[in-house]
Amino acid sequence: MNAFLTFRVLICILILRATFEDKVTMAEQYLVTDEYIVQMSRALNRGPYFDTSATKNVTSLVGKTGHLNCRIKNLGNKTVSWIRHRDLHLLTVSESTYTSDQRFSSIFNKQTGDWSLQIKFPQLRDSGVYECQVSTTPPVGYTMVFSVVEPITSIPGGPEIYIDLGSTVNLTCVIRHLPDPPISVHWTHNNQEINYDSPRGGVSVITEKGDITTSYLLIQRAKVGDSGKYSCLPSNANQKSVNVHILKGNHPAAVQKSNVLLADNLNLLLLPMLLKLLVL
């Protein structure tokens, strides 16, 4: 009989313990839920703020439309303006343009929340700092640097290049800051397009396209007739020219000219010393 009573007491204790633990767990769940609600309400009350993961540096080519993207969270009923720091000029407010320069406009993307300053036909003078500003009190802003570059074509070693007779002429044309690689790169000699299949032979071109495009003009066994102006003409960038001089003999004209200049300079330096010795 005593054993039976003891067994019933143990059962009652286990049931009460399980019920107590369930209530504690439910209370903790309610506590977590309340904390989550508090955190969410704080986030909602934070006000507008900028998504700083977007790049602050934007580069565009001359004449190619550029975009400065400003992503804002919790904007609410505030307005977004774009300001140019160079002259503190107000460019746009919301989607309205406040400058006589109609190349500037503001575009809002509802899906991403981006406010973009669009600059059509940018010029080098448009480079500088621009600010995306929200009409809070006081206003908050996010600055970005806009750089406008133009394609550059160069031929290292120019503008005058001297090559020994019988050597290989290797002209390298480098094209930078292109929106896309050039469709073609042509070479001319004295304003005439080079014929790589001419009877002269030994003339070839190798062009490597990419962010930086490089074109190599190779002329084997250089002859005096290979002297002249060589021009590199990319299809979407400015041309660049150099003058090639094929030299023959052991004393090329370029070296002789340098020696004459050096001798003249030495004479000018030594003349006062000689006069001083004569006086003594």
C-alpha positions as CSV (number, residue, x, y, z in Angstrom):
1,M,0.0,0.0,0.0
2,N,2.8,2.4,0.9
3,A,4.6,1.6,-2.3
4,F,1.5,2.4,-4.3
5,L,1.2,5.8,-2.6
6,T,4.9,6.6,-3.2
7,F,4.5,5.7,-6.9
8,R,1.5,8.1,-7.2
9,V,3.4,11.0,-5.6
10,L,6.3,10.5,-8.0
11,I,3.9,10.7,-11.0
12,C,2.4,13.9,-9.7
13,I,5.8,15.5,-9.2
14,L,6.9,14.7,-12.8
15,I,3.6,16.1,-14.2
16,L,4.0,19.3,-12.2
17,R,7.6,19.7,-13.3
18,A,6.8,19.2,-17.0
19,T,4.0,21.7,-16.8
20,F,6.3,24.3,-15.1
21,E,9.0,23.8,-17.8
22,D,6.4,24.3,-20.6
23,K,5.3,27.6,-19.0
24,V,8.9,28.8,-18.7
25,T,9.6,28.0,-22.3
26,M,6.4,29.9,-23.4
27,A,7.4,32.9,-21.3
28,E,10.9,32.9,-22.9
29,Q,9.3,32.7,-26.4
30,Y,7.1,35.7,-25.6
31,L,10.2,37.6,-24.2
32,V,12.1,36.9,-27.5
33,T,9.2,38.0,-29.5
34,D,8.9,41.3,-27.6
35,E,12.7,42.0,-28.0
36,Y,12.3,41.4,-31.8
37,I,9.4,43.8,-31.9
38,V,11.5,46.4,-30.0
39,Q,14.4,46.0,-32.5
40,M,12.1,46.3,-35.5
41,S,10.5,49.5,-34.1
42,R,13.9,51.0,-33.5
43,A,14.9,50.2,-37.1
44,L,11.7,51.8,-38.4
45,N,12.3,54.9,-36.2
46,R,15.9,55.3,-37.4
47,G,15.0,57.5,-40.3
48,P,16.7,57.6,-43.8
49,Y,20.1,56.2,-44.1
50,F,22.4,55.4,-47.1
51,D,23.5,52.0,-48.3
52,T,27.2,52.5,-48.3
53,S,28.0,49.3,-50.2
54,A,27.6,51.2,-53.4
55,T,30.8,52.4,-55.0
56,K,31.8,56.0,-54.3
57,N,33.9,56.3,-57.4
58,V,32.4,56.3,-60.9
59,T,34.4,56.7,-64.1
60,S,32.8,57.6,-67.5
61,L,34.2,58.2,-70.9
62,V,33.9,61.6,-72.7
63,G,30.5,61.6,-74.4
64,K,29.2,58.4,-72.8
65,T,26.3,58.8,-70.4
66,G,27.3,58.3,-66.7
67,H,25.2,57.4,-63.7
68,L,25.8,58.1,-60.0
69,N,23.7,55.6,-58.0
70,C,22.5,56.6,-54.5
71,R,20.6,53.9,-52.5
72,I,18.6,55.1,-49.5
73,K,16.7,53.1,-46.8
74,N,13.7,54.3,-44.8
75,L,13.3,57.4,-47.0
76,G,9.7,57.9,-46.0
77,N,8.3,61.2,-47.1
78,K,11.7,62.9,-47.5
79,T,13.0,64.2,-50.8
80,V,16.4,63.5,-52.5
81,S,18.5,66.2,-54.1
82,W,21.8,66.1,-56.1
83,I,24.3,68.9,-55.5
84,R,27.6,69.6,-57.4
85,H,30.3,70.5,-54.9
86,R,32.4,72.5,-57.3
87,D,30.0,75.4,-57.2
88,L,27.4,74.1,-54.7
89,H,24.9,74.1,-57.6
90,L,21.6,72.4,-56.9
91,L,21.1,70.0,-59.9
92,T,18.0,68.0,-59.1
93,V,15.2,67.7,-56.5
94,S,13.3,64.5,-56.5
95,E,12.8,63.8,-60.3
96,S,12.9,67.5,-61.3
97,T,15.9,69.2,-62.8
98,Y,16.9,72.5,-61.2
99,T,19.7,73.6,-63.6
100,S,19.6,75.0,-67.1
101,D,22.0,72.3,-68.1
102,Q,19.6,69.6,-69.3
103,R,22.3,67.0,-69.5
104,F,21.6,66.4,-65.7
105,S,18.5,64.5,-64.6
106,S,17.4,62.4,-61.6
107,I,16.0,58.9,-62.1
108,F,14.2,56.8,-59.4
109,N,14.2,53.0,-59.6
110,K,11.3,51.8,-57.5
111,Q,12.6,48.2,-57.5
112,T,16.0,48.9,-56.0
113,G,15.3,52.3,-54.3
114,D,18.2,53.9,-56.2
115,W,18.2,57.6,-56.9
116,S,20.5,58.0,-59.9
117,L,22.0,61.2,-61.2
118,Q,22.3,60.8,-65.0
119,I,24.8,62.9,-66.8
120,K,24.5,62.8,-70.6
121,F,27.4,63.6,-72.9
122,P,29.8,64.2,-70.0
123,Q,32.9,66.3,-70.6
124,L,36.2,66.5,-68.7
125,R,34.9,69.6,-66.9
126,D,32.1,67.5,-65.3
127,S,34.7,65.6,-63.2
128,G,34.4,66.3,-59.5
129,V,32.5,65.6,-56.3
130,Y,28.7,65.2,-56.3
131,E,26.4,64.8,-53.3
132,C,23.2,62.8,-52.9
133,Q,21.3,64.7,-50.1
134,V,18.2,63.8,-48.1
135,S,15.9,66.5,-46.7
136,T,16.1,65.6,-43.0
137,T,16.8,68.1,-40.3
138,P,19.7,68.7,-40.5
139,P,20.2,67.3,-44.1
140,V,22.3,64.1,-44.5
141,G,24.4,63.5,-47.6
142,Y,26.5,60.9,-49.4
143,T,29.3,62.1,-51.6
144,M,30.6,60.4,-54.8
145,V,33.5,61.2,-57.1
146,F,32.8,61.3,-60.8
147,S,35.7,61.1,-63.2
148,V,35.5,61.7,-66.9
149,V,38.3,60.3,-69.1
150,E,38.9,60.4,-72.8
151,P,40.5,57.6,-74.9
152,I,44.3,57.9,-75.2
153,T,46.4,56.6,-78.0
154,S,50.2,56.5,-77.6
155,I,53.2,55.1,-79.4
156,P,56.1,54.7,-76.9
157,G,59.4,56.0,-78.0
158,G,58.0,58.8,-80.2
159,P,57.7,61.2,-81.7
160,E,61.1,60.5,-83.4
161,I,62.3,56.9,-83.6
162,Y,65.7,55.9,-84.9
163,I,66.3,52.4,-86.3
164,D,69.5,50.9,-87.7
165,L,69.5,49.7,-91.3
166,G,68.6,46.0,-91.5
167,S,67.1,45.8,-88.0
168,T,63.5,45.1,-87.2
169,V,61.1,48.0,-86.7
170,N,58.7,47.3,-83.9
171,L,56.1,50.1,-83.3
172,T,53.7,49.6,-80.5
173,C,50.4,51.4,-80.4
174,V,48.6,51.5,-76.9
175,I,44.9,52.5,-76.7
176,R,43.5,53.2,-73.2
177,H,40.1,54.3,-71.7
178,L,37.9,52.9,-74.4
179,P,34.2,52.0,-73.8
180,D,34.8,48.9,-75.9
181,P,37.8,47.4,-77.7
182,P,38.2,48.9,-81.2
183,I,36.7,47.0,-84.1
184,S,39.9,47.5,-86.0
185,V,43.3,49.2,-85.7
186,H,44.9,50.4,-89.0
187,W,48.4,51.5,-89.7
188,T,49.5,53.9,-92.3
189,H,52.9,54.9,-93.8
190,N,53.1,58.4,-95.1
191,N,49.3,58.6,-95.0
192,Q,48.9,55.5,-97.1
193,E,47.4,52.3,-95.6
194,I,50.1,49.6,-95.2
195,N,49.7,46.6,-97.5
196,Y,50.8,43.6,-95.6
197,D,50.8,41.5,-98.8
198,S,53.0,43.8,-100.8
199,P,56.1,42.4,-102.7
200,R,58.3,44.1,-100.0
201,G,57.3,41.4,-97.5
202,G,58.3,41.1,-93.9
203,V,55.5,43.4,-92.7
204,S,53.0,42.2,-90.1
205,V,50.6,43.4,-87.4
206,I,49.6,41.8,-84.2
207,T,46.7,43.3,-82.2
208,E,45.6,42.3,-78.7
209,K,42.2,43.7,-77.7
210,G,40.9,44.2,-74.2
211,D,40.6,46.9,-71.5
212,I,43.9,48.2,-72.9
213,T,44.3,47.4,-76.6
214,T,47.8,47.0,-78.0
215,S,48.7,46.8,-81.7
216,Y,52.3,45.9,-82.8
217,L,53.6,46.8,-86.3
218,L,56.6,44.7,-87.2
219,I,58.8,45.5,-90.2
220,Q,61.7,43.1,-90.8
221,R,65.0,44.0,-92.5
222,A,64.4,47.8,-92.3
223,K,65.3,49.7,-95.5
224,V,65.9,53.4,-96.1
225,G,62.6,53.5,-97.9
226,D,60.9,52.4,-94.7
227,S,61.6,55.8,-93.2
228,G,58.7,58.2,-92.8
229,K,55.6,59.0,-90.8
230,Y,53.7,56.0,-89.3
231,S,50.2,56.4,-87.9
232,C,48.1,54.2,-85.7
233,L,44.4,54.7,-86.3
234,P,42.0,52.9,-83.9
235,S,38.4,52.8,-85.1
236,N,37.0,54.5,-81.9
237,A,39.9,56.7,-80.7
238,N,42.2,59.4,-81.8
239,Q,45.2,58.5,-84.1
240,K,48.8,58.8,-83.1
241,S,51.8,59.3,-85.3
242,V,55.6,59.0,-85.1
243,N,58.5,59.7,-87.5
244,V,60.8,56.7,-88.2
245,H,64.3,57.3,-89.4
246,I,66.3,54.4,-90.8
247,L,70.0,55.1,-90.3
248,K,72.9,53.6,-92.2
249,G,76.6,53.7,-91.4
250,N,78.5,53.7,-88.2
251,H,77.8,57.4,-87.4
252,P,74.1,58.0,-87.8
253,A,72.9,61.5,-88.2
254,A,71.1,61.5,-84.8
255,V,74.3,60.6,-83.0
256,Q,76.3,63.1,-85.0
257,K,73.8,65.8,-84.1
258,S,74.1,64.9,-80.4
259,N,77.9,65.0,-80.5
260,V,77.8,68.5,-82.1
261,L,75.5,69.8,-79.4
262,L,77.7,68.2,-76.7
263,A,80.8,69.8,-78.2
264,D,79.1,73.2,-78.3
265,N,78.1,73.0,-74.7
266,L,81.7,72.0,-73.6
267,N,83.1,74.9,-75.5
268,L,80.8,77.3,-73.7
269,L,81.9,75.9,-70.4
270,L,85.7,75.8,-71.1
271,L,86.0,79.2,-72.8
272,P,85.8,81.3,-69.6
273,M,88.4,79.0,-68.0
274,L,90.8,79.4,-70.9
275,L,90.4,83.2,-70.8
276,K,91.2,83.2,-67.1
277,L,94.4,81.2,-67.7
278,L,95.5,83.6,-70.4
279,V,95.0,86.6,-68.2
280,L,97.2,85.0,-65.5
